[in-house]
Amino acid sequence: MIRPTDLTLAVSFPPSVNHYWRHVVLPLKRNTADGRQAFRVQALISEDGRKYKRTVCREVMAQNAQYRLSARVRIFVALYPPDRRRRDVDNYAKALLDSLVEAGVLADDSQVDDLRLVRYAATPGGRAVVTIRPIPAAPEQGVLV
């Protein structure tokens, strides 16, 4: 049941976490104990990930959904993949939540206490329908309402 306080918006289907990150090997100015070049690996958001963030920002602005919610929230995501390929449903949350923060819908993705993703039938082009519901403040007993 959708409540008047719920925020529902439709955005493009997110990239998989496998395509959201890229790893870069960076040399360090020192050598290892055995004289070899030292390096570190850094994870960066890929071009696909940056493009998705820009797309979601445009879609959110078009739907006037820039609220910068700061309360604890419960999020339900209906995923409509672009085709019938096998996918792990849990690989799509990171790009989607980061993009909602970037677009100004959420203040931070750490405020999400309840996240549910459900995959539905494939839809040409794919999309994700996101419903965000503020969670009323509960007594300090660690109980979600």
Secondary structure, DSSP 8 states (H G I E B T S, - for coil): ---TT-EEEEE-----HHHHEEEEEEEEEEE-TTS-EEEEEEEEE-HHHHHHHHHHHHHHHHTT----B-S-EEEEEEEE-SSS----GGGGHHHHHHHHHHTTSBS-GGGEEEEEEEE----TT-EEEEEEEE-----TTT---
